[in-house]
């Protein structure tokens, strides 16, 4: 299929083709490869991971639009279904969800090397997809870049003050105080319930925010390895991210070492078409500048 637009919205020259692939020793994994007609193996290939348990097309076809956009720029891209998600079959075993996700992503990278000759990779993930991308990068030196959307984020004192100021502006001082008391009671109840749940339940396979110190160390180790990182945050995170520079409020040592963007008007899944288009522009420009 011909590509119609380039990274800056102009007519593009590159053409690309798409094909379905079965991957893995058991051929249980399914992915769609968008491959440029002409691309050099010196460029990294892109692997786009599932957002939670959503099918490989991504929320509102985000992954389809992204891989096709990057293919038009000359970057091969695979939108992958991890085992047990979408069209990929689960395989019996003792691996945790995270271990299985990392292994499946490495299988995808192996296949892309066989198909395109690419030796380096950029991983893209939203929500738990960001967590899986980070975990894969931490264990596989072939990962040269990460695009992580709504990765782990953390409330800060400044974030709480920004929220409180907004409530005062919206409700007045008395209304804001009532709101603050209600939020405090709710958060206390949630903490008590969470502690009881952790004591009584087996480890969760769902998404859990890692301790901040460990997360900072993980990012610093990747940056020290010269992994390029684009961290993108939506307005759907609430107090966990409500300012463009909140990342540097809880990880000041990262300032200037990675690229970050904030979409305050976007929800977690980038539902609105205009927000999704701006997101795609941001990612495409970053990938093209860092890896062309």
BALOBA-1460 file (C-alpha; in Angstrom, 3 decimals):
// residues 292
<rec num="1" residu="x" x="0.000" y="0.000" z="0.000"/>
<rec num="2" residu="x" x="1.379" y="3.455" z="-0.809"/>
<rec num="3" residu="x" x="2.271" y="5.762" z="2.041"/>
<rec num="4" residu="x" x="0.546" y="9.122" z="1.716"/>
<rec num="5" residu="x" x="2.072" y="11.405" z="4.370"/>
<rec num="6" residu="x" x="5.505" y="11.925" z="5.859"/>
<rec num="7" residu="x" x="6.501" y="12.827" z="9.421"/>
<rec num="8" residu="x" x="5.688" y="16.490" z="8.854"/>
<rec num="9" residu="x" x="2.406" y="15.846" z="7.009"/>
<rec num="10" residu="x" x="3.867" y="16.228" z="3.498"/>
<rec num="11" residu="x" x="3.524" y="13.678" z="0.711"/>
<rec num="12" residu="x" x="5.797" y="10.736" z="1.454"/>
<rec num="13" residu="x" x="7.841" y="8.786" z="-1.069"/>
<rec num="14" residu="x" x="8.246" y="5.479" z="0.781"/>
<rec num="15" residu="x" x="5.855" y="2.616" z="0.163"/>
<rec num="16" residu="x" x="5.198" y="-0.291" z="2.497"/>
<rec num="17" residu="x" x="3.475" y="-3.630" z="2.595"/>
<rec num="18" residu="x" x="1.779" y="-5.501" z="5.411"/>
<rec num="19" residu="x" x="1.601" y="-9.188" z="6.203"/>
<rec num="20" residu="x" x="0.416" y="-11.352" z="9.069"/>
<rec num="21" residu="x" x="3.027" y="-13.409" z="10.911"/>
<rec num="22" residu="x" x="2.926" y="-16.355" z="13.274"/>
<rec num="23" residu="x" x="5.815" y="-16.306" z="15.697"/>
<rec num="24" residu="x" x="7.445" y="-18.382" z="18.388"/>
<rec num="25" residu="x" x="8.468" y="-22.023" z="18.743"/>
<rec num="26" residu="x" x="4.818" y="-22.991" z="19.152"/>
<rec num="27" residu="x" x="3.673" y="-20.534" z="16.446"/>
<rec num="28" residu="x" x="1.191" y="-19.231" z="19.001"/>
<rec num="29" residu="x" x="1.966" y="-15.534" z="18.627"/>
<rec num="30" residu="x" x="0.345" y="-13.357" z="15.973"/>
<rec num="31" residu="x" x="1.552" y="-10.016" z="14.675"/>
<rec num="32" residu="x" x="1.134" y="-7.713" z="11.698"/>
<rec num="33" residu="x" x="4.339" y="-6.501" z="10.070"/>
<rec num="34" residu="x" x="4.313" y="-3.137" z="8.292"/>
<rec num="35" residu="x" x="7.468" y="-3.202" z="6.202"/>
<rec num="36" residu="x" x="8.796" y="-0.454" z="3.938"/>
<rec num="37" residu="x" x="9.618" y="-1.463" z="0.382"/>
<rec num="38" residu="x" x="13.086" y="-0.024" z="0.902"/>
<rec num="39" residu="x" x="14.647" y="0.263" z="4.340"/>
<rec num="40" residu="x" x="18.148" y="-0.211" z="5.599"/>
<rec num="41" residu="x" x="18.921" y="-2.752" z="8.299"/>
<rec num="42" residu="x" x="20.866" y="-0.024" z="10.113"/>
<rec num="43" residu="x" x="17.545" y="1.430" z="11.261"/>
<rec num="44" residu="x" x="15.890" y="-0.110" z="14.301"/>
<rec num="45" residu="x" x="12.605" y="-1.940" z="13.851"/>
<rec num="46" residu="x" x="9.636" y="-1.041" z="16.029"/>
<rec num="47" residu="x" x="7.592" y="-3.431" z="18.182"/>
<rec num="48" residu="x" x="4.260" y="-2.121" z="19.476"/>
<rec num="49" residu="x" x="2.993" y="-4.046" z="22.508"/>
<rec num="50" residu="x" x="-0.552" y="-4.613" z="23.733"/>
<rec num="51" residu="x" x="-2.114" y="-1.917" z="25.902"/>
<rec num="52" residu="x" x="-3.439" y="-4.039" z="28.747"/>
<rec num="53" residu="x" x="-5.538" y="-6.813" z="27.248"/>
<rec num="54" residu="x" x="-6.565" y="-4.838" z="24.165"/>
<rec num="55" residu="x" x="-6.105" y="-6.439" z="20.733"/>
<rec num="56" residu="x" x="-2.982" y="-5.519" z="18.758"/>
<rec num="57" residu="x" x="-4.837" y="-2.786" z="16.807"/>
<rec num="58" residu="x" x="-4.565" y="-0.725" z="19.990"/>
<rec num="59" residu="x" x="-7.074" y="1.677" z="21.512"/>
<rec num="60" residu="x" x="-9.079" y="3.267" z="18.702"/>
<rec num="61" residu="x" x="-6.668" y="1.743" z="16.118"/>
<rec num="62" residu="x" x="-3.739" y="3.687" z="17.555"/>
<rec num="63" residu="x" x="-1.224" y="0.911" z="16.842"/>
<rec num="64" residu="x" x="-2.388" y="0.523" z="13.242"/>
<rec num="65" residu="x" x="-1.988" y="4.218" z="12.555"/>
<rec num="66" residu="x" x="1.389" y="4.326" z="14.304"/>
<rec num="67" residu="x" x="3.049" y="1.380" z="12.554"/>
<rec num="68" residu="x" x="1.816" y="2.563" z="9.159"/>
<rec num="69" residu="x" x="3.045" y="6.081" z="9.840"/>
<rec num="70" residu="x" x="6.490" y="4.799" z="10.817"/>
<rec num="71" residu="x" x="6.613" y="2.406" z="7.861"/>
<rec num="72" residu="x" x="6.019" y="5.387" z="5.582"/>
<rec num="73" residu="x" x="9.151" y="6.888" z="7.130"/>
<rec num="74" residu="x" x="11.181" y="3.749" z="6.464"/>
<rec num="75" residu="x" x="10.889" y="1.954" z="9.818"/>
<rec num="76" residu="x" x="9.597" y="-1.606" z="9.864"/>
<rec num="77" residu="x" x="7.036" y="-2.077" z="12.616"/>
<rec num="78" residu="x" x="5.277" y="-5.037" z="14.193"/>
<rec num="79" residu="x" x="2.053" y="-4.711" z="16.156"/>
<rec num="80" residu="x" x="2.109" y="-7.767" z="18.366"/>
<rec num="81" residu="x" x="-0.386" y="-9.778" z="20.366"/>
<rec num="82" residu="x" x="1.273" y="-11.233" z="23.449"/>
<rec num="83" residu="x" x="0.365" y="-14.792" z="24.434"/>
<rec num="84" residu="x" x="-3.234" y="-15.035" z="25.577"/>
<rec num="85" residu="x" x="-4.214" y="-11.632" z="24.138"/>
<rec num="86" residu="x" x="-6.033" y="-10.973" z="20.877"/>
<rec num="87" residu="x" x="-5.300" y="-13.696" z="18.341"/>
<rec num="88" residu="x" x="-2.257" y="-15.122" z="20.157"/>
<rec num="89" residu="x" x="-2.804" y="-18.359" z="22.022"/>
<rec num="90" residu="x" x="-1.726" y="-18.833" z="25.617"/>
<rec num="91" residu="x" x="0.922" y="-21.477" z="26.299"/>
<rec num="92" residu="x" x="0.943" y="-23.487" z="29.497"/>
<rec num="93" residu="x" x="3.902" y="-22.795" z="31.746"/>
<rec num="94" residu="x" x="5.108" y="-21.403" z="35.042"/>
<rec num="95" residu="x" x="6.172" y="-17.941" z="33.861"/>
<rec num="96" residu="x" x="4.576" y="-14.858" z="35.358"/>
<rec num="97" residu="x" x="2.744" y="-12.452" z="33.061"/>
<rec num="98" residu="x" x="5.747" y="-10.100" z="32.988"/>
<rec num="99" residu="x" x="8.227" y="-12.906" z="32.250"/>
<rec num="100" residu="x" x="5.993" y="-14.209" z="29.474"/>
<rec num="101" residu="x" x="5.602" y="-10.715" z="27.999"/>
<rec num="102" residu="x" x="9.370" y="-10.185" z="27.926"/>
<rec num="103" residu="x" x="9.944" y="-13.592" z="26.315"/>
<rec num="104" residu="x" x="7.252" y="-12.931" z="23.683"/>
<rec num="105" residu="x" x="8.753" y="-9.529" z="22.869"/>
<rec num="106" residu="x" x="12.178" y="-11.102" z="22.431"/>
<rec num="107" residu="x" x="10.652" y="-13.661" z="20.054"/>
<rec num="108" residu="x" x="9.195" y="-10.762" z="18.069"/>
<rec num="109" residu="x" x="12.609" y="-9.091" z="17.889"/>
<rec num="110" residu="x" x="14.184" y="-12.349" z="16.690"/>
<rec num="111" residu="x" x="11.581" y="-12.591" z="13.925"/>
<rec num="112" residu="x" x="12.075" y="-8.986" z="12.870"/>
<rec num="113" residu="x" x="15.799" y="-9.589" z="12.571"/>
<rec num="114" residu="x" x="15.087" y="-12.577" z="10.333"/>
<rec num="115" residu="x" x="12.569" y="-10.614" z="8.255"/>
<rec num="116" residu="x" x="14.306" y="-7.239" z="7.969"/>
<rec num="117" residu="x" x="17.884" y="-7.609" z="9.184"/>
<rec num="118" residu="x" x="17.292" y="-5.099" z="11.971"/>
<rec num="119" residu="x" x="19.617" y="-5.581" z="14.933"/>
<rec num="120" residu="x" x="18.202" y="-2.818" z="17.163"/>
<rec num="121" residu="x" x="14.659" y="-2.143" z="18.283"/>
<rec num="122" residu="x" x="12.342" y="0.555" z="19.541"/>
<rec num="123" residu="x" x="9.576" y="-0.721" z="21.832"/>
<rec num="124" residu="x" x="6.288" y="1.146" z="22.146"/>
<rec num="125" residu="x" x="3.781" y="0.512" z="24.922"/>
<rec num="126" residu="x" x="0.826" y="2.153" z="26.631"/>
<rec num="127" residu="x" x="-0.022" y="1.429" z="30.283"/>
<rec num="128" residu="x" x="1.034" y="-2.180" z="31.009"/>
<rec num="129" residu="x" x="2.601" y="-2.140" z="27.539"/>
<rec num="130" residu="x" x="4.974" y="0.527" z="28.858"/>
<rec num="131" residu="x" x="5.807" y="-1.704" z="31.836"/>
<rec num="132" residu="x" x="6.518" y="-4.650" z="29.519"/>
<rec num="133" residu="x" x="8.644" y="-2.469" z="27.258"/>
<rec num="134" residu="x" x="10.708" y="-1.271" z="30.224"/>
<rec num="135" residu="x" x="11.162" y="-4.814" z="31.522"/>
<rec num="136" residu="x" x="12.298" y="-6.047" z="28.105"/>
<rec num="137" residu="x" x="14.729" y="-3.166" z="27.688"/>
<rec num="138" residu="x" x="16.212" y="-3.873" z="31.115"/>
<rec num="139" residu="x" x="17.032" y="-7.454" z="30.107"/>
<rec num="140" residu="x" x="17.844" y="-7.175" z="26.386"/>
<rec num="141" residu="x" x="20.632" y="-4.930" z="25.015"/>
<rec num="142" residu="x" x="19.084" y="-4.957" z="21.534"/>
<rec num="143" residu="x" x="16.528" y="-2.380" z="22.710"/>
<rec num="144" residu="x" x="17.794" y="1.014" z="21.556"/>
<rec num="145" residu="x" x="14.697" y="3.093" z="22.199"/>
<rec num="146" residu="x" x="11.498" y="3.231" z="24.213"/>
<rec num="147" residu="x" x="8.250" y="5.095" z="23.685"/>
<rec num="148" residu="x" x="6.344" y="4.678" z="26.949"/>
<rec num="149" residu="x" x="2.838" y="6.096" z="27.243"/>
<rec num="150" residu="x" x="1.461" y="6.622" z="30.747"/>
<rec num="151" residu="x" x="4.329" y="4.698" z="32.350"/>
<rec num="152" residu="x" x="4.587" y="4.507" z="36.163"/>
<rec num="153" residu="x" x="3.942" y="7.941" z="37.667"/>
<rec num="154" residu="x" x="3.858" y="9.260" z="41.194"/>
<rec num="155" residu="x" x="1.974" y="11.859" z="43.202"/>
<rec num="156" residu="x" x="4.087" y="14.701" z="44.519"/>
<rec num="157" residu="x" x="3.445" y="17.469" z="47.029"/>
<rec num="158" residu="x" x="3.334" y="19.969" z="44.182"/>
<rec num="159" residu="x" x="0.801" y="17.814" z="42.326"/>
<rec num="160" residu="x" x="-1.460" y="17.776" z="45.366"/>
<rec num="161" residu="x" x="-1.124" y="21.544" z="45.740"/>
<rec num="162" residu="x" x="-1.988" y="22.044" z="42.063"/>
<rec num="163" residu="x" x="-5.068" y="19.873" z="42.514"/>
<rec num="164" residu="x" x="-6.067" y="21.743" z="45.675"/>
<rec num="165" residu="x" x="-5.669" y="25.114" z="43.952"/>
<rec num="166" residu="x" x="-7.870" y="23.883" z="41.133"/>
<rec num="167" residu="x" x="-10.530" y="22.776" z="43.617"/>
<rec num="168" residu="x" x="-10.462" y="26.147" z="45.386"/>
<rec num="169" residu="x" x="-10.940" y="27.883" z="42.039"/>
<rec num="170" residu="x" x="-13.817" y="25.535" z="41.172"/>
<rec num="171" residu="x" x="-15.583" y="25.167" z="44.524"/>
<rec num="172" residu="x" x="-14.437" y="28.017" z="46.733"/>
<rec num="173" residu="x" x="-12.476" y="27.571" z="49.967"/>
<rec num="174" residu="x" x="-15.243" y="25.869" z="51.965"/>
<rec num="175" residu="x" x="-16.093" y="23.474" z="49.153"/>
<rec num="176" residu="x" x="-12.419" y="22.695" z="48.617"/>
<rec num="177" residu="x" x="-11.943" y="21.879" z="52.318"/>
<rec num="178" residu="x" x="-14.925" y="19.503" z="52.207"/>
<rec num="179" residu="x" x="-13.483" y="17.913" z="49.087"/>
<rec num="180" residu="x" x="-10.078" y="17.509" z="50.763"/>
<rec num="181" residu="x" x="-11.565" y="15.793" z="53.798"/>
<rec num="182" residu="x" x="-13.541" y="13.414" z="51.591"/>
<rec num="183" residu="x" x="-10.441" y="12.582" z="49.534"/>
<rec num="184" residu="x" x="-8.379" y="12.013" z="52.700"/>
<rec num="185" residu="x" x="-10.961" y="9.606" z="54.116"/>
<rec num="186" residu="x" x="-11.176" y="7.744" z="50.815"/>
<rec num="187" residu="x" x="-7.392" y="7.434" z="50.443"/>
<rec num="188" residu="x" x="-7.042" y="6.196" z="54.026"/>
<rec num="189" residu="x" x="-9.713" y="3.572" z="53.395"/>
<rec num="190" residu="x" x="-8.025" y="2.505" z="50.164"/>
<rec num="191" residu="x" x="-4.655" y="2.111" z="51.912"/>
<rec num="192" residu="x" x="-6.148" y="-0.003" z="54.681"/>
<rec num="193" residu="x" x="-8.007" y="-2.160" z="52.163"/>
<rec num="194" residu="x" x="-4.859" y="-2.560" z="50.036"/>
<rec num="195" residu="x" x="-2.803" y="-3.697" z="53.024"/>
<rec num="196" residu="x" x="-5.432" y="-6.249" z="53.980"/>
<rec num="197" residu="x" x="-5.607" y="-7.477" z="50.386"/>
<rec num="198" residu="x" x="-1.825" y="-7.866" z="50.123"/>
<rec num="199" residu="x" x="-1.751" y="-9.829" z="53.361"/>
<rec num="200" residu="x" x="-4.541" y="-12.183" z="52.307"/>
<rec num="201" residu="x" x="-4.129" y="-12.543" z="48.549"/>
<rec num="202" residu="x" x="-1.441" y="-14.130" z="46.338"/>
<rec num="203" residu="x" x="0.726" y="-11.783" z="44.239"/>
<rec num="204" residu="x" x="-1.314" y="-9.945" z="41.595"/>
<rec num="205" residu="x" x="-0.723" y="-10.342" z="37.864"/>
<rec num="206" residu="x" x="-2.318" y="-6.940" z="37.267"/>
<rec num="207" residu="x" x="-0.522" y="-3.619" z="36.874"/>
<rec num="208" residu="x" x="1.157" y="-2.429" z="40.039"/>
<rec num="209" residu="x" x="3.200" y="0.737" z="40.366"/>
<rec num="210" residu="x" x="6.768" y="-0.148" z="41.348"/>
<rec num="211" residu="x" x="8.501" y="1.572" z="44.263"/>
<rec num="212" residu="x" x="9.773" y="4.960" z="43.172"/>
<rec num="213" residu="x" x="13.414" y="4.287" z="44.072"/>
<rec num="214" residu="x" x="13.486" y="1.145" z="41.944"/>
<rec num="215" residu="x" x="11.796" y="2.878" z="39.022"/>
<rec num="216" residu="x" x="14.315" y="5.728" z="39.084"/>
<rec num="217" residu="x" x="17.165" y="3.219" z="39.113"/>
<rec num="218" residu="x" x="15.636" y="1.360" z="36.175"/>
<rec num="219" residu="x" x="15.410" y="4.506" z="34.043"/>
<rec num="220" residu="x" x="18.894" y="5.682" z="35.015"/>
<rec num="221" residu="x" x="20.382" y="2.291" z="34.098"/>
<rec num="222" residu="x" x="18.719" y="2.381" z="30.668"/>
<rec num="223" residu="x" x="19.876" y="5.932" z="30.002"/>
<rec num="224" residu="x" x="23.408" y="5.009" z="31.060"/>
<rec num="225" residu="x" x="23.227" y="2.299" z="28.388"/>
<rec num="226" residu="x" x="22.269" y="5.026" z="25.881"/>
<rec num="227" residu="x" x="18.712" y="3.798" z="25.417"/>
<rec num="228" residu="x" x="16.691" y="6.699" z="23.977"/>
<rec num="229" residu="x" x="13.445" y="7.283" z="25.880"/>
<rec num="230" residu="x" x="10.306" y="9.223" z="25.008"/>
<rec num="231" residu="x" x="7.957" y="9.311" z="28.013"/>
<rec num="232" residu="x" x="4.426" y="10.538" z="27.305"/>
<rec num="233" residu="x" x="1.769" y="11.304" z="29.910"/>
<rec num="234" residu="x" x="-1.963" y="11.895" z="29.478"/>
<rec num="235" residu="x" x="-4.333" y="14.031" z="31.487"/>
<rec num="236" residu="x" x="-6.087" y="10.861" z="32.594"/>
<rec num="237" residu="x" x="-3.552" y="10.220" z="35.359"/>
<rec num="238" residu="x" x="-4.970" y="12.806" z="37.756"/>
<rec num="239" residu="x" x="-2.622" y="13.745" z="40.610"/>
<rec num="240" residu="x" x="-0.147" y="11.112" z="39.474"/>
<rec num="241" residu="x" x="0.676" y="13.463" z="36.593"/>
<rec num="242" residu="x" x="-0.881" y="16.896" z="36.289"/>
<rec num="243" residu="x" x="2.027" y="19.081" z="35.108"/>
<rec num="244" residu="x" x="4.350" y="18.863" z="32.140"/>
<rec num="245" residu="x" x="7.454" y="18.591" z="34.369"/>
<rec num="246" residu="x" x="6.072" y="16.355" z="37.128"/>
<rec num="247" residu="x" x="8.481" y="13.588" z="36.066"/>
<rec num="248" residu="x" x="11.357" y="15.760" z="37.313"/>
<rec num="249" residu="x" x="9.613" y="16.486" z="40.598"/>
<rec num="250" residu="x" x="10.051" y="12.836" z="41.596"/>
<rec num="251" residu="x" x="13.108" y="12.070" z="39.444"/>
<rec num="252" residu="x" x="15.124" y="15.300" z="39.139"/>
<rec num="253" residu="x" x="18.287" y="13.512" z="37.984"/>
<rec num="254" residu="x" x="16.548" y="12.586" z="34.718"/>
<rec num="255" residu="x" x="16.098" y="16.167" z="33.523"/>
<rec num="256" residu="x" x="17.760" y="16.704" z="30.165"/>
<rec num="257" residu="x" x="18.476" y="12.995" z="29.687"/>
<rec num="258" residu="x" x="15.222" y="11.870" z="28.091"/>
<rec num="259" residu="x" x="12.387" y="13.363" z="26.079"/>
<rec num="260" residu="x" x="8.987" y="13.843" z="27.667"/>
<rec num="261" residu="x" x="5.583" y="15.141" z="26.597"/>
<rec num="262" residu="x" x="2.321" y="15.871" z="28.375"/>
<rec num="263" residu="x" x="-1.171" y="15.814" z="26.856"/>
<rec num="264" residu="x" x="-3.355" y="17.401" z="29.563"/>
<rec num="265" residu="x" x="-6.533" y="17.241" z="27.474"/>
<rec num="266" residu="x" x="-6.148" y="13.583" z="26.480"/>
<rec num="267" residu="x" x="-7.622" y="10.664" z="28.361"/>
<rec num="268" residu="x" x="-5.657" y="7.507" z="29.103"/>
<rec num="269" residu="x" x="-6.592" y="5.860" z="25.778"/>
<rec num="270" residu="x" x="-6.244" y="8.988" z="23.618"/>
<rec num="271" residu="x" x="-9.841" y="8.597" z="22.480"/>
<rec num="272" residu="x" x="-10.243" y="11.950" z="20.729"/>
<rec num="273" residu="x" x="-9.054" y="11.926" z="17.142"/>
<rec num="274" residu="x" x="-7.250" y="15.254" z="17.395"/>
<rec num="275" residu="x" x="-5.341" y="14.149" z="20.504"/>
<rec num="276" residu="x" x="-4.382" y="10.860" z="18.874"/>
<rec num="277" residu="x" x="-3.144" y="12.630" z="15.752"/>
<rec num="278" residu="x" x="-0.990" y="14.974" z="17.842"/>
<rec num="279" residu="x" x="0.346" y="11.955" z="19.716"/>
<rec num="280" residu="x" x="1.265" y="10.209" z="16.456"/>
<rec num="281" residu="x" x="3.012" y="13.360" z="15.241"/>
<rec num="282" residu="x" x="5.031" y="13.509" z="18.469"/>
<rec num="283" residu="x" x="6.127" y="9.873" z="18.253"/>
<rec num="284" residu="x" x="6.892" y="9.935" z="14.518"/>
<rec num="285" residu="x" x="9.031" y="13.071" z="14.739"/>
<rec num="286" residu="x" x="10.938" y="11.675" z="17.737"/>
<rec num="287" residu="x" x="11.645" y="8.291" z="16.127"/>
<rec num="288" residu="x" x="12.664" y="9.879" z="12.845"/>
<rec num="289" residu="x" x="15.057" y="12.343" z="14.488"/>
<rec num="290" residu="x" x="16.634" y="9.850" z="16.871"/>
<rec num="291" residu="x" x="17.035" y="6.872" z="14.554"/>
<rec num="292" residu="x" x="17.051" y="7.931" z="10.914"/>
